[in-house]
């Protein structure tokens, strides 16, 4: 089974032009990310995450011809970043998901004939043999579920092991999500007309008759990126298993974010209460992670696209338009100062991901 076509309205293929008020800010953000590449950042997960959005932008804006140049530059920096800055359990998943597009016919022209096999190899070759670690963050679980689902579908008969991994991951997440009678321990909790997913699961398995709390767990902590990652993963799972209830969960997460940000732009954290002991710079990428996830959810899942369209038409002054407005007004640095590489990367990434998704929603809605 191949991934669904990238657009719900095939008649628009080759005819899309980004909305004029989005076009220049989006192009400026892309240029900032290429001059120098990734704003000079060498941070492994951050540049893999950003590369994922850059390929979406090239596809949506019909600039695929620029892709091989980008792919060649990215390939040249990959090994150095992998060997110097990859340190966390989920770091590879960002690259695996971005590079899995090299198997997708919709993206093949972007990777170019010279490098496409190299990126395919990266997608299926975790250099760190990652496990999910002792923290059980939602981001790690949602990322590896997405990667397994993508490879399962793109590899066809060759994706059997990825399919088994996806089932194990989905089952783990559903066990925590379905703890509806244990509000403080459940991964999901109601908010507005929908739900939000917490930043990590609450406890480890029973030990000596007790359930030890997971390191760093805070029942009030939620990250915007997690809402998008889980939303997209569940919409994609629904493509393979239409009766499993995953689409209902994806819709709840969309509604939860929608109600959180009524009439205003998205913020990277929702109800963060843990003070300064988090990696704020990392979590600031949440806006872009959310919007890229939404971009893929409605491009790969027609039922999810219908739900997104319905909610936006019900309330015109919503966080899609407000977030795009804020992205258009974001001032990107003309030059990246030494030491500010990741800050500049975060700003440009969030702008590009937001405007790519907002414009794709605009195209879809007509």
C-alpha positions as CSV (number, residue, x, y, z in Angstrom):
1,X,0.0,0.0,0.0
2,X,1.5,3.3,-1.1
3,X,1.0,6.6,0.8
4,X,-2.0,8.6,-0.3
5,X,-1.4,11.3,-2.9
6,X,0.0,14.4,-1.5
7,X,-3.1,16.5,-2.4
8,X,-6.7,15.8,-1.9
9,X,-7.6,17.7,-5.1
10,X,-5.4,16.2,-7.9
11,X,-6.6,18.8,-10.3
12,X,-4.4,21.3,-8.5
13,X,-1.2,19.5,-9.2
14,X,1.2,21.7,-11.1
15,X,-1.1,24.6,-10.8
16,X,-0.5,25.8,-7.3
17,X,0.9,29.2,-6.7
18,X,1.5,30.2,-3.1
19,X,-0.8,33.0,-1.9
20,X,1.0,36.3,-2.6
21,X,1.1,37.4,1.1
22,X,2.7,34.1,2.0
23,X,5.0,33.7,-0.9
24,X,7.8,36.1,-0.1
25,X,8.0,35.4,3.7
26,X,8.1,31.6,2.9
27,X,10.7,32.1,0.2
28,X,12.8,34.3,2.5
29,X,12.6,31.7,5.2
30,X,13.8,29.0,2.8
31,X,16.6,31.2,1.6
32,X,17.6,31.9,5.2
33,X,17.8,28.1,5.8
34,X,20.1,27.6,2.8
35,X,22.4,30.6,3.2
36,X,24.2,29.2,5.0
37,X,22.7,25.7,5.1
38,X,20.6,25.3,8.2
39,X,21.7,28.8,9.3
40,X,25.1,27.2,10.2
41,X,23.6,24.8,12.7
42,X,25.1,21.4,13.1
43,X,22.6,20.1,15.6
44,X,21.6,16.6,14.3
45,X,17.9,16.4,15.2
46,X,17.2,20.1,14.5
47,X,18.6,20.0,11.0
48,X,16.9,16.7,10.2
49,X,13.6,18.1,11.4
50,X,14.2,21.2,9.3
51,X,15.1,19.3,6.2
52,X,11.8,17.5,6.4
53,X,9.9,20.8,6.1
54,X,12.2,22.2,3.4
55,X,11.3,19.3,1.1
56,X,7.6,19.9,1.8
57,X,8.0,23.5,0.9
58,X,9.7,22.7,-2.4
59,X,7.0,20.2,-3.3
60,X,4.1,22.5,-2.4
61,X,5.6,25.6,-4.1
62,X,6.5,23.6,-7.3
63,X,10.2,24.3,-6.8
64,X,11.2,20.6,-7.0
65,X,14.0,21.4,-9.5
66,X,15.9,23.0,-6.6
67,X,15.7,19.8,-4.6
68,X,18.8,18.0,-5.9
69,X,21.1,20.9,-5.0
70,X,19.6,20.9,-1.4
71,X,19.8,17.1,-1.1
72,X,23.5,17.2,-2.2
73,X,24.3,19.9,0.4
74,X,22.4,18.0,3.2
75,X,24.1,14.8,2.4
76,X,27.5,16.5,2.7
77,X,26.8,17.6,6.3
78,X,24.9,14.5,7.5
79,X,27.8,12.4,8.7
80,X,29.5,15.2,10.5
81,X,26.2,16.1,12.4
82,X,25.5,12.5,13.1
83,X,29.0,12.0,14.6
84,X,29.1,15.2,16.7
85,X,25.7,16.2,17.9
86,X,23.4,13.1,18.1
87,X,22.8,12.3,21.7
88,X,19.2,11.6,22.5
89,X,16.9,8.7,22.0
90,X,14.7,10.2,19.4
91,X,17.4,12.0,17.3
92,X,17.5,9.6,14.5
93,X,13.7,9.4,14.0
94,X,13.6,13.0,12.6
95,X,16.1,12.0,9.9
96,X,14.4,8.7,9.3
97,X,11.0,10.4,8.6
98,X,12.6,13.1,6.4
99,X,14.6,10.6,4.4
100,X,11.7,8.1,4.0
101,X,10.3,10.5,1.4
102,X,13.1,9.3,-0.9
103,X,10.9,6.2,-1.3
104,X,7.8,8.3,-2.1
105,X,7.2,9.0,-5.8
106,X,5.8,12.4,-5.0
107,X,9.2,13.5,-3.6
108,X,11.7,11.6,-5.8
109,X,12.6,14.5,-8.0
110,X,13.6,16.5,-5.0
111,X,16.2,14.0,-3.9
112,X,17.7,13.7,-7.3
113,X,19.0,10.6,-9.1
114,X,22.5,10.9,-7.7
115,X,21.5,10.9,-4.0
116,X,18.2,9.2,-3.7
117,X,19.6,5.8,-2.8
118,X,21.8,7.4,-0.1
119,X,18.7,8.9,1.5
120,X,16.8,5.7,1.3
121,X,19.6,4.0,3.1
122,X,19.6,6.6,5.9
123,X,15.8,6.1,6.3
124,X,16.2,2.4,7.1
125,X,19.6,2.5,8.9
126,X,19.5,3.8,12.4
127,X,23.2,4.4,13.2
128,X,22.6,4.4,16.9
129,X,20.3,1.4,17.3
130,X,18.0,3.6,19.3
131,X,15.6,2.4,22.0
132,X,13.0,4.6,23.6
133,X,15.0,5.2,26.7
134,X,14.0,5.7,30.3
135,X,11.9,8.8,29.9
136,X,9.1,7.6,27.6
137,X,8.5,11.1,26.2
138,X,5.5,11.4,23.9
139,X,7.8,12.9,21.2
140,X,9.9,9.7,21.0
141,X,6.9,7.4,20.8
142,X,5.0,9.5,18.3
143,X,8.1,9.8,16.1
144,X,8.9,6.1,15.9
145,X,5.2,5.3,15.3
146,X,5.2,7.7,12.4
147,X,8.5,6.4,11.0
148,X,7.3,2.7,11.2
149,X,4.0,3.6,9.5
150,X,5.7,5.5,6.7
151,X,8.2,2.7,6.0
152,X,5.5,0.1,6.3
153,X,3.5,1.7,3.5
154,X,6.3,2.9,1.3
155,X,8.3,-0.4,1.4
156,X,5.2,-2.5,0.7
157,X,6.2,-6.2,1.1
158,X,9.5,-5.1,2.4
159,X,8.0,-3.3,5.4
160,X,6.7,-6.3,7.4
161,X,9.0,-5.6,10.3
162,X,8.1,-1.9,10.4
163,X,4.5,-2.9,10.4
164,X,5.1,-5.1,13.5
165,X,6.9,-2.2,15.2
166,X,4.0,0.1,14.4
167,X,1.5,-2.2,16.0
168,X,3.6,-2.5,19.2
169,X,4.0,1.3,19.4
170,X,0.3,2.0,18.7
171,X,-0.7,-0.6,21.4
172,X,1.6,1.0,23.9
173,X,0.2,4.5,23.3
174,X,-3.4,3.3,23.3
175,X,-2.9,1.6,26.7
176,X,-1.8,5.0,28.2
177,X,-4.4,7.0,26.2
178,X,-7.3,4.8,27.3
179,X,-6.7,5.3,31.1
180,X,-9.8,7.4,31.2
181,X,-10.5,6.8,34.9
182,X,-7.0,7.8,36.0
183,X,-6.9,11.4,35.0
184,X,-3.4,12.2,36.5
185,X,-1.8,9.1,34.9
186,X,-3.5,9.1,31.5
187,X,-1.5,10.3,28.5
188,X,-4.6,12.1,27.1
189,X,-6.8,14.5,28.9
190,X,-9.9,16.4,27.8
191,X,-9.6,20.0,26.9
192,X,-12.4,22.2,25.4
193,X,-14.2,20.2,22.7
194,X,-11.1,18.0,22.2
195,X,-8.1,16.6,24.1
196,X,-4.4,17.3,24.7
197,X,-1.7,14.7,25.0
198,X,0.8,15.0,27.9
199,X,4.5,15.4,27.3
200,X,5.3,11.9,28.6
201,X,3.7,8.9,30.2
202,X,3.4,8.9,34.0
203,X,4.9,5.7,35.4
204,X,7.1,2.8,34.8
205,X,5.9,-0.8,35.0
206,X,5.1,-2.1,38.5
207,X,8.2,-2.7,40.7
208,X,7.8,-4.3,44.1
209,X,4.1,-3.6,44.1
210,X,4.5,0.1,43.2
211,X,4.5,2.1,40.0
212,X,7.6,4.4,40.0
213,X,7.0,7.8,38.3
214,X,8.8,8.4,35.0
215,X,11.7,10.7,35.3
216,X,10.6,14.3,34.7
217,X,6.8,13.6,34.6
218,X,4.6,16.6,35.2
219,X,0.8,16.1,34.7
220,X,0.5,19.7,33.6
221,X,3.2,19.6,30.9
222,X,2.2,19.6,27.3
223,X,4.2,20.4,24.2
224,X,2.7,21.7,21.0
225,X,4.9,19.6,18.8
226,X,3.5,16.4,20.5
227,X,0.0,17.4,19.6
228,X,0.9,17.6,15.9
229,X,3.1,14.5,15.9
230,X,0.4,12.3,17.6
231,X,-2.4,13.8,15.4
232,X,-0.5,13.0,12.2
233,X,0.5,9.5,13.4
234,X,-3.1,8.6,14.3
235,X,-4.4,9.9,11.0
236,X,-1.8,7.8,9.2
237,X,-2.6,4.8,11.3
238,X,-6.3,5.2,10.3
239,X,-5.3,4.8,6.7
240,X,-4.2,1.2,7.5
241,X,-6.7,0.4,10.2
242,X,-9.9,2.4,9.5
243,X,-11.9,0.8,12.4
244,X,-9.3,1.2,15.2
245,X,-10.5,4.6,16.5
246,X,-7.3,6.4,15.6
247,X,-9.1,9.0,13.5
248,X,-11.3,10.0,16.4
249,X,-8.1,10.5,18.5
250,X,-6.6,12.6,15.7
251,X,-9.7,14.8,15.6
252,X,-9.7,15.2,19.4
253,X,-6.1,16.5,19.3
254,X,-6.9,18.9,16.5
255,X,-9.9,20.2,18.4
256,X,-7.8,20.5,21.6
257,X,-5.2,22.7,19.9
258,X,-8.0,24.6,18.0
259,X,-9.7,25.4,21.3
260,X,-6.5,26.3,23.1
261,X,-5.6,29.0,20.6
262,X,-9.0,30.5,19.6
263,X,-8.3,33.6,17.6
264,X,-4.6,33.7,18.2
265,X,-1.3,32.3,17.0
266,X,0.2,29.1,18.3
267,X,2.7,29.0,21.1
268,X,5.3,26.3,21.4
269,X,4.1,25.2,24.8
270,X,0.5,25.0,26.0
271,X,0.4,24.8,29.8
272,X,4.0,24.4,30.8
273,X,4.5,24.5,34.5
274,X,7.9,23.1,35.1
275,X,10.0,26.2,35.2
276,X,13.4,26.6,33.6
277,X,14.7,23.0,33.8
278,X,13.6,22.2,30.2
279,X,15.5,22.7,27.0
280,X,13.6,25.8,26.0
281,X,15.4,26.1,22.7
282,X,14.4,22.6,21.6
283,X,10.8,23.0,22.6
284,X,10.6,26.3,20.7
285,X,10.5,24.3,17.5
286,X,7.0,23.1,18.5
287,X,5.2,25.5,16.2
288,X,6.8,24.2,13.1
289,X,6.6,20.6,14.2
290,X,2.9,21.0,14.8
291,X,2.2,22.7,11.4
292,X,4.3,20.2,9.4
293,X,2.4,17.4,11.1
294,X,-0.9,19.0,10.2
295,X,0.3,19.4,6.6
296,X,0.9,15.7,6.4
297,X,-2.2,14.7,8.2
298,X,-4.6,16.4,5.8
299,X,-2.5,15.6,2.7
300,X,-2.4,11.9,3.6
301,X,-5.8,11.4,5.1
302,X,-9.0,12.6,3.4
303,X,-11.1,12.0,6.5
304,X,-8.8,14.2,8.6
305,X,-8.8,16.8,5.9
306,X,-12.5,17.0,6.1
307,X,-12.5,17.5,9.8
308,X,-9.9,20.3,9.5
309,X,-11.8,22.0,6.8
310,X,-15.1,21.8,8.8
311,X,-13.6,23.3,12.0
312,X,-12.0,26.2,10.0
313,X,-15.2,27.0,8.2
314,X,-17.1,27.0,11.5
315,X,-14.8,29.7,12.9
316,X,-13.0,31.9,10.4
317,X,-10.9,33.8,13.0
318,X,-8.8,30.8,14.0
319,X,-5.3,29.8,14.8
320,X,-4.5,28.8,11.2
321,X,-4.8,32.4,9.9
322,X,-3.4,34.0,13.1
323,X,-0.3,31.7,13.0
324,X,0.2,32.5,9.3
325,X,-0.1,36.2,10.0
326,X,2.5,36.0,12.8
327,X,4.8,34.0,10.5
328,X,4.5,36.7,7.9
329,X,5.5,39.4,10.4
330,X,8.4,37.4,11.9
331,X,11.7,39.2,11.4
332,X,14.5,36.9,10.3
333,X,18.1,37.9,10.8
334,X,19.9,39.1,7.6
335,X,23.1,37.5,8.9
336,X,23.5,34.8,11.5
337,X,25.7,35.8,14.4
338,X,28.1,33.4,15.8
339,X,26.4,31.4,18.6
340,X,22.9,32.2,17.3
341,X,22.8,29.4,14.7
342,X,20.1,27.4,16.4
343,X,18.0,30.5,17.3
344,X,18.0,31.6,13.6
345,X,17.3,28.0,12.5
346,X,14.3,27.8,14.8
347,X,12.8,31.1,13.6
348,X,13.1,30.3,9.9
349,X,11.9,26.7,10.4
350,X,8.8,27.8,12.2
351,X,8.0,30.4,9.5
352,X,8.5,28.0,6.7
353,X,6.5,25.1,8.2
354,X,3.6,27.4,9.3
355,X,3.2,29.1,5.9
356,X,3.6,25.8,3.9
357,X,0.8,24.3,6.0
358,X,-1.4,27.4,6.0
359,X,-1.2,27.8,2.3
360,X,-1.9,24.1,1.6
361,X,-5.0,24.4,3.8
362,X,-6.0,27.5,1.8
363,X,-5.5,25.6,-1.5
364,X,-7.5,22.7,-0.3
365,X,-10.4,24.8,0.9
366,X,-10.5,26.8,-2.4
